Amino acid sequence: MVCGTTSNAGKSTLVAGLCRHYARQGLRVAPFKAQNMANNSAVTPSGHEIGRAQAWQAAAAGVAPEVAMNPVLLKPTGPGRSQVVVMGRPAGVMSAVEYHRHKPALLATVLDALDDLRRRYDVVVLEGAGSPAEINLLDHDIVNLRVAHDAGIPAVVVGDIDLGGVFAALFGTVALLPDRYRPLVRGFVINKFRGDGSLLAGAAESLEARCGVPTLGVLPWLEGPGLDGEDAMILEREQGRAPAAAGAGVLDVAVVRFPHLANFTDLDPLAVEPGVSVRFVDDPRNVGRPDLLVLPGSKATVADLAWLRARGLDRAVAACATTVLGICAGYQMLGRRIEDPDGVESPLPVTAGLGHLDVTTRFGADKVTRLRRGRALGSAVHGYQIHHGRVSTTAAGWIELDGGGTDGCTGRTPGGARVWATTLHGLLEDDGFRAALLAEVGKTVGVAVAGGGSFEAARQQRIDAVADAVATNLDLAALDRLVAAGARR
């Protein structure tokens, strides 16, 4: 198990690196996270919803993602409330207090899913959540060291040195653990180091002398785009950035950062394009005049639409004269109205949309979670749908779906922008389609965008870079011993 001193310490990345490392050894590897909290999710081939990070880790392991890899997913819908997804299906919306009471009932589900993976895979790499030393949550833990303890699995703790205070955080994590869990921590990993290695001389030894836990290595800061993230914290450095002079041949893409932003990984393929600059905005003063304005996914469509209007960003959308792209919730917002008579997502039975597309959305209790393929703009496309809101329109769709039917709708804003909208997440990962869409955007503003090649190649290069860092900087013999110690008997 890989635990962390904090959220965003690098647990997900280290798990992905370990999955790729052991897969390189010819082993069949699976990731596992008992309980994830993220609005970035993915759909498995069987049509189940899991956290995006576990799908990425499965790709690192070279196996298909499956629901057992993330049996419990929490999708925040508002202050202190989340939709609870159990084994890939919605189980209801709960407050934090309600879920805390409900968690013990999910422990058996978690352990059964883990046991299933351990029977079928050579190595299973578990990921914790937040910190394992949240002393207010230990009694109802179903994701950190309670799981490792019950399953007989050792753990390492990773700390983010870039934040400062990493040695205190590592020591404090172990010190706060109850006696039954403390022996499970068999190693530390220091992450995101970008200084002079000589400055760490003696620190690991001193830390081990104080708490008895060895440091298994120091992972360097890895440059390049972070892909397939699950935590919106990684967007902070982009938040609020004003439009810059993009320069010749560069498209400026502004993405509305909704409070309940979901599946912002849809924009990852644009971030690796050399001819595209992507920024996230939540203030109309920072929108500027982008070449492409994106309304992405949201886990609270009606609430985020109200936020959009309150911030004045609806006027920025209406005034856009170039190109607007709506994805899932963004598509729903661009329509004429949103109906939710049963209160699936909102207490409002009817909400007026922005009115730029001739579509109506109606929310249903059942969630659509499925993979889809088709063709658009002359290219093959694939993606996935995750929504309660069903979109209906009399307009012809612009994406031809395999098996019949279409998806999406097009229109115009009052400012003259061409509007493209779709229910499909992940659409931009198809290189041919992405190039065709960017060419359409470029025509509007007189910019010719050179394609950046394969997004999947960029994803694999990122995973390989993490695995290479693991192989170069960590004590592999010690890691192998931990894997052996946690092997299913």
VEXNUDO-540310 format. One line per 10 residues: number of its first residue (from 1); their letters; for each residue y, x, z of C-alpha. Coordinates in Angstrom, 2 decimals, padded with zeros to 5 digits. Last residue first. Layout:
N
NUM) a) Y,X,Z  ...
***
This chain:
489
489) rragaavlrd) -016.86,-001.13,001.11  -013.59,-001.72,-000.72  -011.75,001.57,-001.17  -008.83,002.09,001.21  -009.90,005.54,002.39  -010.63,006.57,-001.21  -007.13,005.57,-002.30  -005.68,007.46,000.67  -007.71,010.56,-000.21  -006.50,010.36,-003.80
479) laaldlntav) -002.91,010.22,-002.54  -003.46,013.36,-000.47  -004.92,015.18,-003.48  -002.00,014.00,-005.59  000.65,015.50,-003.30  003.70,014.13,-005.10  006.24,015.85,-007.36  004.66,016.52,-010.73  002.14,013.67,-011.01  004.57,011.11,-009.58
469) adavadirqq) 007.41,012.33,-011.81  005.10,012.11,-014.84  004.17,008.55,-013.83  007.86,007.60,-013.62  008.59,009.17,-017.02  005.52,007.45,-018.47  006.81,004.08,-017.29  010.20,004.73,-018.90  008.56,005.92,-022.13  006.45,002.76,-022.16
459) raaefsggga) 009.52,000.54,-021.88  011.36,002.50,-024.60  008.31,002.20,-026.88  008.24,-001.55,-026.18  011.88,-001.72,-027.21  011.10,-000.12,-030.56  013.87,001.21,-032.72  017.59,001.22,-031.99  018.77,-000.79,-034.98  022.09,000.31,-036.50
449) vavgvtkgve) 024.82,-002.23,-035.93  027.31,-002.91,-038.72  030.50,-004.28,-037.21  032.80,-006.71,-039.00  033.23,-009.11,-036.12  031.24,-012.08,-037.39  028.94,-009.92,-039.49  027.99,-007.96,-036.38  026.71,-011.07,-034.61  024.44,-011.87,-037.57
439) allaarfgdd) 023.27,-008.22,-037.70  022.63,-008.38,-033.96  020.41,-011.40,-034.54  018.48,-009.66,-037.33  017.99,-006.47,-035.30  016.77,-008.47,-032.31  014.38,-010.43,-034.52  012.87,-007.27,-035.98  012.59,-005.54,-032.61  010.92,-008.38,-030.74
429) ellghlttaw) 011.99,-007.84,-027.12  014.98,-010.12,-027.72  012.84,-013.24,-027.36  011.81,-012.43,-023.79  012.69,-015.88,-022.48  012.37,-018.80,-024.87  014.26,-022.04,-024.22  016.69,-021.26,-027.03  020.37,-021.40,-027.95  022.53,-019.93,-030.73
419) vraggptrgt) 026.21,-020.88,-030.80  028.50,-019.68,-033.60  031.96,-019.22,-032.18  034.82,-021.26,-033.65  037.08,-021.57,-030.63  036.00,-025.18,-030.20  032.46,-023.82,-029.81  029.98,-024.20,-032.66  026.35,-025.27,-032.96  022.74,-024.13,-033.03
409) cgdtgggdle) 019.59,-025.45,-031.38  016.38,-024.03,-030.05  012.69,-024.51,-030.57  010.61,-025.86,-033.42  007.41,-027.76,-033.96  004.02,-026.73,-035.26  001.14,-024.56,-034.11  003.21,-021.41,-034.21  006.82,-022.25,-033.46  009.62,-022.17,-036.03
399) iwgaattsvr) 012.82,-021.07,-034.27  016.08,-022.52,-035.62  015.54,-026.03,-034.33  016.72,-028.99,-036.38  019.14,-031.29,-034.59  017.94,-034.57,-033.08  017.83,-032.97,-029.67  015.72,-032.95,-026.51  015.56,-030.26,-023.84  013.02,-030.55,-021.05
389) ghhiqyghva) 014.24,-029.12,-017.74  011.56,-027.93,-015.32  011.50,-024.50,-016.89  009.61,-021.28,-017.54  008.97,-020.65,-021.23  007.66,-017.42,-022.70  008.42,-015.23,-025.68  007.17,-014.11,-029.05  008.97,-013.63,-032.34  008.02,-012.81,-035.93
379) sglargrrlr) 011.02,-012.15,-038.13  012.90,-013.96,-040.92  015.71,-015.18,-038.69  013.13,-016.82,-036.42  009.34,-016.98,-036.45  006.79,-018.18,-033.92  005.03,-017.40,-030.68  004.99,-019.08,-027.28  003.66,-018.19,-023.82  003.55,-020.93,-021.23
369) tvkdagfrtt) 005.02,-022.19,-017.97  006.46,-025.73,-018.09  007.10,-026.98,-014.56  006.06,-030.49,-013.59  008.59,-032.43,-011.53  010.72,-033.28,-014.56  014.32,-032.50,-015.43  015.96,-034.09,-018.47  018.14,-032.04,-020.80  020.19,-033.58,-023.60
359) vdlhglgatv) 021.20,-031.79,-026.78  023.97,-031.94,-029.38  025.37,-028.52,-028.55  028.89,-027.48,-027.47  029.20,-030.26,-024.90  029.71,-028.16,-021.78  027.25,-030.34,-019.92  028.00,-033.52,-018.01  025.78,-034.02,-014.99  023.50,-037.01,-014.35
349) plpsevgdpd) 021.26,-037.82,-011.37  023.16,-035.45,-009.04  021.05,-034.33,-006.07  019.98,-031.31,-008.14  016.74,-029.46,-008.91  013.96,-032.06,-008.95  016.28,-034.80,-007.75  014.27,-037.59,-009.35  017.01,-038.75,-011.72  017.78,-035.22,-012.99
339) eirrglmqyg) 019.63,-035.67,-016.27  021.70,-032.87,-017.80  024.36,-033.77,-020.35  025.96,-032.80,-023.66  024.38,-029.39,-024.17  025.67,-025.86,-023.49  024.43,-026.02,-019.90  020.85,-026.61,-021.04  020.93,-023.57,-023.33  022.25,-021.40,-020.50
329) aciglvttac) 019.42,-022.76,-018.35  016.94,-021.53,-020.99  018.86,-018.85,-022.93  022.27,-019.53,-024.44  023.79,-017.12,-026.95  027.46,-017.37,-027.94  028.96,-015.63,-031.00  032.55,-014.87,-032.12  035.48,-017.18,-031.41  034.99,-017.76,-027.69
319) aavardlgra) 037.56,-020.25,-026.44  034.97,-022.79,-025.24  033.01,-020.10,-023.40  036.15,-018.71,-021.74  037.15,-022.24,-020.80  033.78,-022.77,-019.11  034.41,-019.52,-017.22  037.18,-021.16,-015.26  035.61,-020.14,-011.95  035.14,-023.75,-010.86
309) rlwaldavta) 033.62,-024.59,-014.24  031.02,-021.85,-014.09  030.29,-022.70,-010.45  029.61,-026.32,-011.43  027.25,-025.03,-014.15  025.62,-022.80,-011.56  024.94,-025.79,-009.32  023.54,-027.80,-012.24  021.28,-025.01,-013.47  019.93,-023.76,-010.16
299) ksgplvlldp) 017.23,-021.20,-011.02  019.39,-019.77,-013.80  018.76,-018.21,-017.22  021.36,-016.50,-019.37  024.70,-017.62,-020.85  025.48,-014.74,-023.20  028.81,-013.93,-024.88  028.53,-011.74,-027.98  031.39,-009.87,-029.67  033.26,-010.00,-026.41
289) rgvnrpddvf) 036.92,-010.99,-026.24  037.92,-010.36,-022.63  035.40,-011.63,-020.09  036.91,-009.73,-017.18  039.72,-012.17,-016.46  037.20,-015.01,-016.70  035.46,-013.67,-013.57  031.68,-013.50,-013.07  030.85,-010.80,-015.60  027.81,-008.66,-016.48
279) rvsvgpeval) 028.17,-005.86,-019.05  026.14,-004.78,-022.07  027.30,-002.22,-024.66  025.39,-002.26,-027.96  024.98,000.24,-030.80  022.65,002.60,-028.95  020.32,-000.34,-028.15  018.63,000.23,-024.79  020.78,-002.35,-022.98  020.13,-004.94,-025.68
269) pdldtfnalh) 016.39,-004.87,-024.98  017.04,-005.30,-021.25  018.95,-008.56,-021.75  015.99,-010.87,-021.11  015.53,-008.84,-017.91  018.23,-011.11,-016.50  015.34,-013.46,-015.82  017.21,-015.71,-013.41  020.82,-015.70,-012.18  021.30,-018.00,-009.21
259) pfrvvavdlv) 024.94,-017.00,-008.58  025.39,-016.82,-012.38  026.28,-013.51,-013.94  027.68,-014.43,-017.31  026.66,-011.74,-019.80  029.30,-009.95,-021.92  028.09,-008.03,-024.98  030.47,-005.61,-026.74  029.02,-004.42,-030.06  029.38,-000.75,-030.96
249) gagaaaparg) 029.92,000.49,-034.53  033.30,002.02,-033.92  034.36,002.18,-030.29  033.66,-000.19,-027.45  037.15,-000.10,-026.04  036.30,-001.37,-022.59  035.85,-004.87,-021.28  036.31,-005.13,-017.52  033.40,-004.31,-015.25  032.98,-007.15,-012.80
239) qerelimade) 029.38,-006.37,-011.95  027.81,-003.50,-013.85  027.19,-001.26,-010.81  025.97,-004.30,-008.90  023.32,-005.16,-011.46  020.56,-003.25,-009.68  021.10,-005.46,-006.64  019.88,-008.36,-008.80  016.33,-007.38,-007.80  013.41,-007.86,-010.19
229) gdlgpgelwp) 013.95,-005.02,-012.66  012.08,-004.92,-015.96  013.97,-001.87,-017.23  016.26,000.66,-015.56  018.13,002.44,-018.29  018.11,006.24,-018.29  018.25,008.91,-015.64  015.46,009.37,-013.12  016.52,010.46,-009.63  013.84,012.83,-008.43
219) lvgltpvgcr) 010.77,011.97,-006.36  010.17,013.96,-003.17  006.64,014.50,-001.90  003.82,013.53,000.40  005.87,013.64,003.59  003.52,013.86,006.55  003.47,011.29,009.39  003.08,012.51,012.96  006.31,010.96,014.23  008.49,013.83,015.48
209) aelseaagal) 006.57,016.79,014.11  006.25,015.01,010.78  010.03,014.64,010.55  010.56,018.33,011.34  008.03,019.32,008.69  009.70,017.10,006.12  013.14,018.49,006.94  012.11,022.15,006.82  013.85,022.84,003.51  015.57,019.68,002.24
199) lsgdgrfkni) 018.75,021.53,001.17  016.61,023.85,-000.96  015.90,020.93,-003.27  019.49,020.89,-004.51  020.54,017.30,-005.06  019.42,014.34,-007.14  016.79,012.67,-004.95  015.98,009.07,-005.85  012.90,008.73,-003.60  011.44,010.35,-000.49
189) vfgrvlpryr) 007.77,009.47,-000.07  006.24,009.22,003.40  002.55,009.30,004.33  -000.29,007.83,006.35  001.28,004.67,007.68  -001.75,002.65,008.84  -001.66,004.31,012.25  001.56,002.39,013.10  000.11,-001.07,012.47  -001.86,-001.81,015.67
179) dpllavtgfl) 000.69,000.00,017.84  003.55,-002.24,016.76  005.96,-000.77,014.21  009.48,000.07,015.32  008.90,003.84,015.52  007.37,003.93,012.04  010.39,002.32,010.39  012.78,004.33,012.55  011.34,007.64,011.38  011.64,006.67,007.72
169) aafvggldid) 015.14,005.24,008.15  016.33,008.18,010.25  015.05,010.54,007.56  016.67,008.52,004.75  020.13,008.39,006.29  021.92,008.46,002.95  021.78,005.79,000.25  020.60,008.26,-002.40  017.72,009.24,-000.11  015.93,005.96,-000.79
159) gvvvapigad) 012.81,005.80,001.40  009.17,005.17,000.49  006.54,004.32,003.10  002.87,005.03,002.45  000.04,002.75,003.46  -003.65,002.72,004.34  -005.89,-000.31,003.51  -008.39,-002.00,005.82  -007.88,-005.51,004.39  -006.65,-007.07,007.65
149) havrlnvidh) -004.42,-004.09,008.41  -003.02,-003.79,004.88  -002.23,-007.51,004.87  -000.54,-007.34,008.28  001.19,-004.20,007.01  003.37,-005.96,004.45  003.07,-009.26,002.58  001.74,-012.01,004.84  003.77,-011.34,007.99  004.09,-014.28,010.38
139) dllnieapsg) 004.18,-012.39,013.68  006.00,-009.47,012.07  009.05,-011.43,010.94  011.60,-010.74,013.70  010.42,-007.12,013.93  011.35,-006.41,010.32  009.41,-003.11,010.36  007.48,-003.55,007.10  010.78,-003.34,005.18  011.72,-005.37,002.11
129) agelvvvdyr) 008.45,-006.42,000.52  005.18,-004.49,000.31  003.49,-003.37,-002.87  -000.26,-002.94,-003.20  -001.99,-000.55,-005.60  -005.52,-001.69,-006.48  -007.95,000.92,-007.80  -011.37,000.50,-009.43  -010.76,-003.12,-010.37  -012.95,-006.25,-010.30
119) rrlddladlv) -014.02,-006.61,-006.67  -010.67,-005.31,-005.38  -008.84,-007.88,-007.50  -010.78,-010.79,-005.97  -010.28,-009.38,-002.48  -006.53,-009.34,-003.04  -006.52,-012.95,-004.22  -008.64,-014.00,-001.24  -006.35,-012.11,001.16  -003.24,-013.84,-000.19
109) tallapkhrh) -004.79,-017.31,-000.18  -006.04,-016.76,003.39  -002.54,-015.70,004.46  -000.92,-018.79,002.95  -001.37,-021.03,006.00  000.44,-018.43,008.11  003.49,-018.78,005.83  004.24,-022.47,006.42  006.33,-022.05,009.57  008.42,-019.31,007.93
99) yevasmvgap) 008.65,-021.52,004.84  010.19,-024.36,006.79  012.67,-022.03,008.49  013.70,-020.41,005.18  014.17,-023.84,003.65  011.49,-025.10,001.34  011.18,-026.27,-002.27  007.72,-027.36,-003.36  004.30,-025.96,-004.24  005.19,-024.80,-007.75
89) rgmvvvqsrg) 002.21,-023.25,-009.61  001.28,-019.60,-010.26  -001.08,-019.11,-007.37  001.54,-020.49,-005.00  005.15,-020.87,-006.17  007.62,-021.71,-003.40  011.02,-022.85,-004.65  013.56,-021.33,-002.34  016.18,-022.39,000.18  018.40,-020.42,002.56
79) pgtpkllvpn) 021.54,-020.81,000.46  020.43,-022.04,-002.96  017.50,-022.06,-005.39  015.81,-018.79,-004.45  012.46,-018.31,-006.24  009.68,-017.33,-003.83  006.44,-016.14,-005.43  003.05,-016.18,-003.69  -000.23,-015.11,-005.35  001.22,-012.08,-007.13
69) mavepavgaa) -001.53,-009.97,-008.75  -003.98,-012.87,-008.48  -001.89,-014.68,-011.12  -002.82,-012.32,-013.89  -001.02,-009.66,-015.94  -003.08,-008.09,-018.74  -004.10,-004.48,-018.18  -002.65,-001.11,-019.21  -001.79,-000.07,-015.66  001.89,000.30,-016.56
59) aaqwaqargi) 001.73,-003.09,-018.27  000.28,-004.50,-015.04  003.23,-002.93,-013.19  005.63,-004.70,-015.55  003.86,-008.03,-014.98  003.99,-007.34,-011.23  007.73,-006.67,-011.43  008.38,-009.91,-013.28  006.98,-011.95,-010.40  004.26,-014.41,-011.32
49) ehgsptvasn) 004.04,-017.75,-013.15  000.71,-018.98,-014.50  000.05,-019.93,-018.14  -003.34,-018.22,-018.56  -001.75,-015.43,-020.62  000.52,-014.76,-017.63  004.11,-015.97,-017.50  006.88,-013.80,-016.11  009.44,-013.97,-013.33  012.92,-012.75,-012.49
39) namnqakfpa) 014.15,-015.21,-009.88  012.78,-012.96,-007.19  011.09,-013.08,-003.80  007.56,-011.69,-003.98  004.67,-012.40,-001.68  001.24,-010.78,-001.85  002.22,-008.03,-004.25  -000.70,-006.54,-006.16  -000.99,-004.02,-008.98  -004.29,-003.49,-010.82
29) vrlgqrayhr) -006.06,-000.35,-012.04  -009.16,000.32,-014.14  -009.68,004.06,-013.93  -009.63,006.46,-016.90  -007.55,009.07,-015.11  -004.51,007.95,-017.08  -004.94,004.55,-015.45  -004.52,006.32,-012.11  -001.11,007.72,-013.08  000.00,004.50,-014.82
19) clgavltskg) -000.69,002.41,-011.73  000.88,005.09,-009.50  004.08,005.05,-011.56  004.21,001.24,-011.50  003.72,001.26,-007.73  006.49,003.85,-007.40  008.85,001.69,-009.47  008.13,-001.44,-007.46  008.59,000.35,-004.16  011.83,002.10,-005.16
9) ansttgcvm) 014.05,001.69,-002.10  015.48,-001.51,-003.60  014.80,-003.46,-000.38  014.67,-001.19,002.60  012.46,001.37,004.39  009.79,000.73,001.81  006.08,-000.09,001.70  003.53,001.12,-000.85  000.00,000.00,000.00
***
